[in-house]
Amino acid sequence: MRKPLAAACAAILAGAFVAVSAASSAAAPDGPGSSPTARAASAISAHPADVRAAGGDSYRVYRSIVDASGASHVRYTRTFNGLRVYGGDFVIHSKADGSYAGSSVGLVNPLTLSTVAGVTQAAATAAAKTSFTGTINAVATPELFVDASSGLGRLAYETVVSGWRPDGQTPSVLHVITDANTGAFIGSFDDIETVVGTGNSLYSGAVPVDATLSGSTYSMIDPSHGNNRTCDMNNGTSTCTNFTDADNVWGTGANSNRQSAGVDAHFGAAMTFDYYKNVHARNGIFGNGTGAPSRVHYGASYVNAFWDGAQMTYGDGSGNAKPLVALDVAGHEMSHGVTENVVSGGLTYSGESGGLNEATSDIFGNMVEFYANTTADPGDYQVGEKIDINGNGTPLRYMYNPSLDGSSHSCWSTTTKNVDVHYSSGPANHFYFNLAEGTGATPFGTSPLCGSAPAMTGIGRAKAEKIWFRALDVYFTSNTSYVNTATPANTSRAYTLTAATDLYGLCSVEYKAVQAAWTAVNVAGSDAACPAGNDFSLAAAPNSGSVNPGGSATSTVTATLTNGSAQTVALSASGLPTGATASFSPTSITSAGGTSALTIATTASTPAGTYSITVTGTGASSTRSTTYTLTVNGPPGCSGTNGNDVAIPDLTTVESSLTISGCAGNAGTASTVEVHIIHTYIGDLVVSLIAPDGSAYTLHNRTGGSADNINQTYTVNLSSEVANGTWKLRVQDAASGDIGTIDTWTLNLTASTPPGCTGTNGTNVTISDNTTVNSPVTISGCSGNGSTASTVEVHIVHTYIGDLLVQLVAPDGTLYTLHNRAGGSADNINQTYTVNLSSEVKNGTWNLRVNDNASADTGFIDSWTLTL
């Protein structure tokens, strides 16, 4: 689904502005010290053909990403002679050293069209009304814009018609596109994206429910996931009532209890939030830590669920008997929210790009299901298998063989662009299954090959999901497609190959698997040939570490043969901070699986900060590199100051960092940020504090008008953030005419570790053969997060403890393995485990989960104690 226009405009206006003109040649130079937006502005000036620049173009920054290596990626939107260009978005890529690394662009050629309409707005309005089926409530004034969704520009009107679909229950915000010269209908899309046709949940079994306690009443508002809120629409379409409960035990697992569907929706929202945060380092659906509300029991016998750009809504199905709140449905719909926020304008919701949009939601909806790892709804590659919309027990879609649904395309063809987006999703779904699991017979279904493509072996879900998200996050544009003969670089095959290169190396096993998986679904490409000679890839594990000044960090560097024969590789390192040295033992390795111990030693004078160190392997036939990120801690304590001046040029974003170390636990609720910025007209500035995990806290947002300088101390609740790590002061100059300098800033985290909060469950829980059981402990009245040295004292009576998998389940569903089938034939577990729970909110229901994995021995959980 495309981002609603109002939301898109808000995002655009918050970004920096770069005009392609003679003046743009004065943009900040490339270099590791310049900001990502400054590098990108310089690249646009130096390489205008790479973004299909035209004389009437102007660009605004939509979002920027900085990799751990220091490489950056800046997304832009485009206007032409003042008109929005849909499909004109592009991405500028820069290497870690600041040099230009290329672009992702959807336009075929620079725009040259006239921007004078041949038909009136009234004609566009009339045409839009005839395209709407249902009851019309409002018609917005048509917007004249440039439609470049095909890669070629044409003048068009976009008219938004709002109302209700024929069922009288499904809201509709229909965008109708008509030709501004002929009045002909071009296409339409709807902002309302539908499915098409301890709590006890309906589909996921007993699951944790993170709620908020007020007085003696619990509300289904999740403080651990951006205050996700789940409410009851009472089978209407307007008012939603928050679910509340007296004992924090929600639902019965039966549809007769209205809370049960709420449990599924609440759990689905939490798992989707956690999946994106923990697997892809994205802070929730919207990227800013905000939760996505869920509305259940919508309408009467409403056989649908939809995402409207801000929240999820679930109907109860035919006869109000089968609420559409299954886990993969929740993950699917909320993933539309990720797509529309990541890609400027979203992936155009028609043709092949619309199929990629739907496939992205199918892919991540199922990956959320695997991530949640519930026994009642285990991960699979079917979409909507629990909700039975078809009424015959079949799922909506099959990723391993999409054509099984009777409509989807398993293999790409020239007609794929002509079918509904839920069916043009087939080739991408099939590709993803092949990439993760392989072709032919698998435990999840049999994946057929297209044409004469060779069989292939999958690389696993963990790698496949990283590749797809990287491609979406960094490379996809709004009109990316499967096949594009005019701009072959703007295709899903090309971008996933680039993502695989970023993550695993050019021509790596993973890269070649991406090639094979696309070939297996009949999507060919003009891939650059892998080297014919001897080649290898280089990796460091771990690829990051932190030390106190004077300390050392270690990593293992491994070379992997990717082509040809082995060669000797000499190792070296660059980008080290002052006073640091790097040594390798041995100094040379074979490219065929050789390893070397890397030691980076610092001195007492090495300055605090985070550094990207390039490790290079030089062989006779090829040279490859990888990145190790070194954090040098600041002096022990919970405060730090950076007094180094950082220039703030016009229309750029700059950062100043400092590193906190030796500060136990989380930051305080009344942490302070003392800021001193010299700048004329502070109304130009957006000032934010960036936490080590990427969360942003806005301190100053373009207030103060023409006043000079910021000298202010801000109080911020940072209790959800671990104190130690690298913090940044980010300053964006969002208007022209005034410049300045970050003079100095001081962060005081007022961190403290409150007394440990403890809970015990002494009720015996029987552990039968080949079953999984849970024992809960509810913690309340404790502030902040758990500690880095929380303890779990476990007493289990059981013969042959080698049968047992014992895990701690946090309130948000995160699993911490304590005992994994060790101990063989020994009897009983009486042990205290130390666990880092600093990322977990203390309050909520924790569970000790015990899984008996073999027959013949039984037992019981005697007691367990959790100390946070």
N, C-alpha and C positions, 0 to 999 in steps of 0.2 A: 504494500500500500504506500502511496506517495504521501509525504508529509503534508498536512493541511496548509493552505497558503498562508494563513495568519501566523501559524507557528514558524513557517519557513522564513517569512519576512522578519520576524523577531530575531531569529538566529542570524540572518544575513546582516542586519543592521548592527549587531553586536560585534561583527568582525572588522578587521582592518580593510582599508580601501587601497587598491593599487590601480592606477590608470596607465594604460599603454600609451605613452606619448614621449616626446623628446625629454621631458623632465624626468621620466622614470629611469633614465640612465644614471641618475644620481643616487640610486638605491644603494643600501649598504652593501659592501663587498662580501663575497663568499668568504667563509672562514669558520673555524670551530668556535670562535668567540662570538660570532654574530647569532642573532636569534633565528629560529626556523623561518619566520615570516620574512625577515630581512634577506635570508639566503634565497627564498623563493622569489621575492620581488626582483632580486638581482638576476635570477635565472630567467624570469619572464622577459626582462629587458634584453638579455643576451641571446635568448633562443625563442623569439616570438613565433617562428614557424611551428615549433613543437606544440604550441597551444592553439594553432590556427588563428593567430591574432589578426584582427581587422581594425581599420582606422576608427570605427565607431565603438570599439569594445571598451568596457570597463569591468573590473573584477573586484570581488570582495572575498576575504578569507572566510571560509565556512568553519573549518576546524583544522587543527594541526596535531600530529603525532610525532613523538620523539622515541626512537627505539633505544633499548639498553646500550647499544653500540654507539649512540650519538647521531645516527642517521635520522633524517627527518622527512616528513611527508605532509604537505600543506594542501588542503582541498580548497578550491575556489568555485564560486558561482560567477556567472557572466551576465552582463547586460549589453545590448547593442542599440546605440542611439537612444539610450534611456529605457529601452524595453527589456524585460526579463527574457532570458534565453533558456528555455527548458531543453535539456540535453547539451547545453553548452558548458557544463561543469568539467573540471579537470583537476588533476593532482600533480604537484611538482615534487619530485623526489631529490633529496640531497644526501650525499655521503657523510660519514662521520666527520671528515675533515672539512666539510662545508662545500665541497665541489659538487657540481650539478650531476645528477644521476639519471635524468630522463623525466618523462611525463606520462600520465595516463589521460587520454583525451578521447572524447566521443565524436567530435566534429570531423567531417571528412575534409572540408576546405574552409577557408575564412569566409565569413558571412558577407554578402554583397547585395542583399535584397533591399527593396524600398520598404519604408515603414509607414507608408500612407495607405490606410485601409480603403478597399473598394466597396465594402458594404457597411451598413450602419450598425451601431450597438443594438438598436431596436430589432433589427433582423436577426442578430445573434441571439437575443433574448427569446424571440419567437421560436427559433430553431431548437434552442435548448429545452424549452417547455415541451415540445413535441417528442423529445427524446426521453422524457421522464415518464416512468410507469408507476402510478400510485397517486398519492395525495400530495400536492405541492403546498408548502407552507410559505416559502420565500424564494425569490430569485435575486441574486446579487447582480450588481452592475457588471457587464462583461469587461474583462481585462484584455487589452490588446497586448500580445506578446509574440515572441519568435518561437515557433515549435521546431526544435532541432532533434526531436527524439529519434528520428531516423538517421541522424548524422548530417542531414541537409536542412538548411533553414527555410521555413516558409512562414508568412505572416498569418496569425490566427487569433481568434477570440477564445478565451476560456470563461465560461459562464457557470457559476455554481448554483445549482438548484437543490434546495433543502426540503425535506418532507418525510413521508412514510412510504415504504414499499407496499405493494398490493395487499400483503397480509395484515397491514395495519399495525404491526408490532415492530418491524425492523426499520430503524431510522435510516435515512439515506441522505448523504451529502454528495450529490452527483456532479462531477466536473465534466462539462460537455465542451468538446473542442470543435470549432467550426473554422473553415477557411475564411480569412478576412478579406479575400479578393473575390471569391465566388459564392460564399455562403454555404458551401457544401459541408456536410457532416464529415469530420475526420475520425473522431473516436470519443470515448468517455471512460471514466473510472470513478469509483466510489471510495470516499474516505472510510466508509464503514466496511472493514475487511471481515468477511464471515468464513465459517467453517465449510460452507456449501452443505446445503441440506443437513496431653495425649488426647488426640482426637480419633474418632472411629469414622473413617471415610467410606464412601461408596465403592471406590475402585482401588485405593492404595493401601487398604488395611489400617492398622493402628499406626499413626504417624504423630510426630511432635507438632504441637500448635503453640507458637510463640504469641502470647497475649499480653495485654496491659491491665494491671490491677489498679482500680480506683476505688478506695474505700474497701468494701467487701465484694465488689463486682468486677469480674473479668470482662474485657472487651476484645473482640477479634481485631485488634490493632497491633501490628508486629513491630516492636521497637528495634529489632535486630536487622530488619530489611527495609529501612527507609520509611517506617510507619505504613507498610502495606495495610490496607483496610479492606475487610470483607463484610459485605452487608447483604440484607435480604430485600429483594424487590417486591416481595409479597405477591408475586404473579401479576404485577402491574408493570407499567412502563415509565413511571415518574419518580416515586418516592422510594428511597432505600434506607432501611433501618439497620444500624449496626447490630451484629450478633453479640449477645452478652450471655454470661454464665456465672453461676454462683460458686462452682467448685473447680473450674478450669479443666473439667473432663467434658469434651465436646462431642456431640453426636453419638449415634449408636451403631453406625454402619448400615442403617436401613434408611430408605427414602422417606419413610413415615416421619422421621425426625428431621426437621428443616435444617438443623445444624450440620447434618452429615454432608450435604453438598457443599456447605460453607467450608468444612474441613478440607475437602478435596481442593477447592479453589484457593484457599489460604496456603495450603501445603504446596500447591503448584506454583503459586507466585513466589513463595520462599525458595523453592528448589530452582526455579528459573533465575532468580536473583543470584543465588549462590553459585549456580553453574557458570554464569557469565563472569562473576567476580573471581571465583577460584580457579577456573580453567582458562579464561581469556583475559583476566586482569581488567575487566570492564566493570565499573562501579554501578551495577544494576542496569535496568533496561535503558534508562535515559543517560547513563554515564556519569551522573552527578550524585548518586547515592539515594535518589528519591524512589520510593516504592511505587508500584503500579496497583491501584485499587481494583478490587474484584466485586462484581455484582452478580448474585445468583438468584435463582427462581424468578427470572425475567419473563413476563408475558404469560399467556395462557396456552399450554400445549405448544410452546415455541420450540421448534426443532432447529435450533441454530445457536451459535455463539459468535461474538464479534469483538474486534479490537477497534476502538474509535480514535486512536491517536493518543489517548490519555489513560484509558482504563479498559478492563475486560468485563464483558457481560455474557452470562450463560443462561440459556433457556433450559426448561425442564424436559424437553423432548415430547414425543407423542403421548398424549394423555397425561402429561406431567409425571411420567413414570420413569424417565431415563435422563436425568440431568446431564448436560454435556460438559462435565467438569473433570474429565479424565486428564491425567498428567501430561500426556503428549499434546493434547489439545491446548492446554494452558501454555505449555512451552512454545508451541507453534504460533499461537496468536500473539503472545508477547514478543516473540522474535520478529514479528512485523514491526514492532516498536523499535527494536534495535536497528533493523535495516533502514527505516526511515530517518533515524537519527544519525546513523553512521555515514550514509551516502547522501550527499546534498540532493534534495528532491526525491530521495528514495530510488529504488529500481522501478522504472516506468512500468505501470501495472497493465501491460498488454504485450502480446507477442512473446518473443523469446526472453526479453528482459523481465517481463511479468512472470514467466516460468521460472527464471532464476530467483525471483523474489519469493515465489511460493516454495520452491525447493529449499531455499535457505531456511524457511520456517519449518518445513518437514524435517530437514536435517537436524536442526538444533532442538526441535520439539522432541525428537527421538533420542538425541544425546542427553537432554534433560532427564528423560525416562531412565536411561542407563545410569546417569549420575545419581539419581535418587536411590536406585538399587533396592526397591521394595520387593518383598516376596509376592505381594498380591498383584503387582503390576510390573513385572520385570521388563528390562529393556528389550526392544525388538525393532524391526524395521518395517512395521506396519503403522499406518496413520489412522488414529481414531478407532482402533479395534475394540475398545471397551464401550463406546457409546452407541453402537449399532444403529447408526442413522439409516442404513439401507433396510433395516428390519429383517434381515436374514442372517445376521451374525457375522457378516463380512466387514472388513475394514474399509475406510474410504480409499486408501491408496496402499500400494505395495512397492517399497523402494527397491527390493531385489529383482522385481519383474513388473514394472509399472503397468504394462498392458493387461495384467490380470483383472484390472477394474473395468475393462471393456472400453475405455476412452483414452487413457493416457498413452503417450508415446514412450516405448521402451528404448527406441533408437531414434536418433535425430534424422529428420528428413527435411526437404524444402517446404513441406506443409506444416512443420511444427509451429511456425510462427502464426499460423492461422487458427489454431485451436484455443479453447479456453485456457487461461493461465494455470489452472489447477491440473490440466493435462499436458501442457507444454513444460511443466515441471519435471516430467518423466525422465528425459535424458540426464538431467543433473542429479536427480535422486538415484538413478541407476548408476551413474558415474560414482557417486559418493559410496554407495554400497560396495561396488567393485574395488574402490580404493581402500576401503576399510577392511573388507572381508574376503575379497577375491571373487573370481567368477566360478561358475559351476555349482556343485552341491556344497552347501555350507550349513551350519547348525541353525541358521535363521531362514533358509529358503534357497532355492536354486536360481542362480542368476544366469540367464542365457546370454550368449555372445551375439553381436550384431554382424551379419555378413560373414566375412572370412577372418575376422579379428582373432588373434591368438589368445589363448587363456592366460590369466595372470593371477598372481598371489597378492593378497591384500597386505597393507602395512599396519593395520590395526586402527581402532577408533581414535586412540590418543593422538596419533600423528595426523590422521585424516581431518579431524575436527580443527586442529591447529591450522592446517593448510587452508581449509575453506574460510575460517574466520579471518585469517591474515589477508586473503584475497579480497574479501568483502571490506574489511576495515581500511585497507591501505590502497587497493588498486581498482576495484570496481567503480565504474561511473554509472550515471543514471540510465544510460542506454546500452550497457554491456550486453552482449548476446552470445549465443553458442558459436555462430559462424558469421563472419563479416568480411566479405571480399574487398570492400572499400577501405576499411581500417582493421586489418586482421589482428593488430595488437590489442584492440578493444574487445576482446573475447574472453569468455570464462576459461577456456583452455590456456590461453596465453597468461592470464593473471594468476591462475592457480599454479602454473609452472614457475612464475616469478616468485610466488609465495613459498613454494617448495625450495627454490634456490635460496631464498633468504633464510629459511629455517634449517635446511639440511644440506645445502650446497648444490652447485650446478652439476647436473648429471649424476647426482647421488642415487641411491636405490629408491629413495622417496620420489625424486624428480622423475625417474624412469617409470615409476608406478603411476604417477599422474598421467604421463603420456599414454601408458597402456590402458588406463581406466577410461580415458576419453575415446581412444581408438575403439575400445570395446563397445561403445555406444554410438559409433559412427560419427563422432565429432573429430574431424581431422584438423591439422594446423600447420602453419609454416614455422615450426620450431627451429631455432638455431641448432645446427648439428652438434652433438656432443663431440668433444675432441677425439680425433682418431688415434692420437698417440697416448703416451702414458700420462695418467692424471690421478689426482687424489683429492680428498676433502680433509679439512682440519677442524677439530672440535676440542673445547676445554670443558672438563667436568670436575668440580662445579665451574660455572662460568661467571661467578661473582663471589666476593668475600669482603669482610670488613676486618680492620685491624686498628689497634691503638698505635699512635706514633711510636716507632721503635720496634714494632712487632712485624710478623711475617704472615703471609697468606700463601696457601699452596693449592695447586690444581693439577690434574692429570691431562696432558695434551695427547690426543690420539689422532693418528692419520689413518684414513680409510681409502683403500684403492677403489677408484670409480671407473677406471678404464686402463686397458693395456697391462703392462708389466710393472713390477715394483721398482722404485728408485730410492736413493738415499735423500732424505730431507733434512736440511740444516735449519735449526730453530733460532728465532730472534724475537725481541719484543721492542715496541716503541710506544710513545705516549705516556711514559712513566712520569709521576709527579716528582717535584724537586726532592732530592735526597733518597729516592727509591732506586733499587736495582732489581734486575730479573736474572735468574739463573736457571738452566735446564740440565737435568741429569737423566739420560745422556743428552749431549748437545745436538746429536743427529739421530734420526730414527728411520726405519723403513716405512715407505708409504703404504705397505700392505699390513696394516694393523699395529704399527709400532707405537709405543707410548713413551712419554717422558714426564718426569716430575718437574713442574714449574714452581719455583719459589720466588715470591716477590717480597723483598725485604725493605722496610722503611727505616728512617732514622727519627730521632726525637724532633728534628726540625721539619719533617715532612708536613706540609700544611693539610689541615682537615679538608675534606671534600670527597666527591665521587668522580672517578677517573675511568675513561674507556681506554684500555690498554690493548693494542693490536698485537696479536701473536702471529708471526709469519713463518711459514714453512717454505723454504726455497729448495726446489729440486732441479735436476738437469733438464727436465722437460716442461715443468710447470711450477708456478708459485701460487700458494693458497694461504688464506689467513682466517683467523677467527678472533673474537673479542672477549676479553675478560674485564669485568667491571669491578674495580677496586674502590671500596669506601674506606677512607682514613678517618677515624673517629676524632671528634673534637675533645677538649679536656673534659674529664668526668664531671657530671653535674647535669642539672635540668634546665640550663639556660646557655645561650650562645649569642654572639654578636658577629656580624659581618660589616666591617667598616670600609670595605673596598668600594670605590665609586663605580657605578655602572651607568653608562650613558643611556638616555631614553630618547632616541631619535623620533621624528614624526612617524606616526602610523606604523609602529612596530611593537612587538612584545618582547620584553627582556626579563631575565631572572637573576636573582642573587641567592646563593645557597649557603646553608650552614649545617653542620652535622652535630647531632646530639648523641652522646654515648654515656654509659654508666648511670643511666637514669632508669630505675627499675619501674616496671609496670607501665600503665597508660598515663597519658597526660591528664592534667586536671580540668575540672569544670570551669575554672576561672583563669585559664592560661592567658598570657598577655603577649601582644605583638606591638612593640614600640617602633614606629616608622618615621623616618626623616627623609623626605624627598624634596629636592629642589626642582620646582617646575612652575613656570608661568601658566596660569589658567588650569587649575586642577580639575575643572569640569571635564577635561579631556581624558582623565585617567580612570582605569579600572584596576584596583589593587587587590590581589588575592594571596592568601597563604596556601601553599600546596604541601600537603602532608606526605610522608614517605610512601604511602600507598597510592598517591595520586589524587586523593580527595581534595577538592578546592573549597576554601572558606573565603567568601568575599568580604573584604574589609572596607573598601571604598568603591562606589559605583557611580562615577561621573557626576558627583555632587560638588557643590562649592563654586560653580560657575567660574568667574574670572579671577577668583582669589589665587594668590601665589602660595606654593609650598604646602606640604603636608608634614606636620609635626604633631603626631598624635599616638596615643597608646590605646589599642583595641583589646577588649576582653572577649575571649572566644572559648566556648565549651568544646574542648578537644578530648573529652573522656573516652571517646570511642577509638582513639588513635594511640598506637604504641609510641612511647616517647622517643625511643632510640631510632636513629635513621637520619637521612638527609632531608631537611625541610627547605622550601624555596619561597622567596617573596617574588611574586610574578606581577609585573606592571605592564599594562597595555595602554599605549597612547592611541586613542580611537578617533582623533581628529587632527587636522593639519594646522600649522601656524605656530605651535609652541613646542619647545623641547625642554629637557631637563636631565636630572641625575638622581639615581638612588644614592643618597649620601651614606646612610648607615641604618641598620635595623637590628633589633634585639628580640629574641624569642625567649620567654620564660614559661616553661611548661608546668610549673607548680605541681610536678608529679608526686604522687604519694601512693603507697601500696596499703590500702585499708586492711584491717584485720581479716584473716581468712574466713570465708563463709562456708559452713559445713552442713551436710545433710546425710542421714543414714537411713537405709531401708533394711529392716531386720526380718521382713516377712519372707518365709520360704517360698521359692518358685521352682516347681518341678521341671527338670530338664529331661524330656523324653527322647528316645532315639530319633535321630534325623529330623530334629525340629529346631526352631529358633524361638527363644523366649526373651522377654524384657522385664526388667525391674526398675521402676521409676523413682527418682528423687526430685522433688520440686524445691528450688531455691527462690526465695523472695526477700525483699528488703535489703539486698546487697547492691551497692552502686558499682558501676564500671564493669570492666572485663575481668576474666580470670587471670591468674598470674602465669609467669613462665615456668613456675615449678609447682603447679597444682598437683594434688595427689589423689589417687583412687585406690582405696584399700579393699581388696576383694577376698571373699571367703566362699569357695565353692566346694561342695562335697560331690565327688564324681570319680568313679574308677576309670582309669585310662584317660588322663587329661590330654593325650595326644589327639583325641577326637574333637577337642573344643577350639572354637574361635571365639574370643572374648573381646568385645569392643565397647568403648564409651561413646554414646550418641549424644551430641550437644543439642540444645533446644532448636537450633536451626537445621538439624539433620546431619551435620558434619560428623564423620566417623573417625574415631581414634582407636587404632588396634592396640590392645594391651597384650594379648596372648594369641598366637597363631599356630595352633596344633603342635606345639612343642611339648617335650616332656615324656613322649612315648607312653609306656604302660604305668607311669607313676600315678598315684592317687591324690586327688584333692589339690586345690589351688588356695594358698594362704599367702598373699603377696600384696605389697604396696607398690604401685606404679607411679612414677613422676611423669607428668605430661605438660607440655607447653600449651596452655589454653588462653594465651593473651589475646587471641583474635576473637574470643567468644564472650558474649555478654553473659554475666553470671546468672541473672534472674531467668527463670523458666524451668521447664521440665527436662531433666537429664535422664538418660536410660542406660543401664548396664545391659547390653545385648549379648546373649550367649547362643551360639549356633553349634549343635551337635551334628558332626559331619559323617558319622559312621555308626554302624549298628552294634548291638550287644552290650553296651555299657550305658547306664543312666545315672542321674544324680539330681542335685538341686542347688540353686543359689541360696546360701545360708544367710549372708548379710553382705552389705557393701557400704562404704563411706566415701563421700566425695568432699574434698577440701579444696576450695578455689583460691 
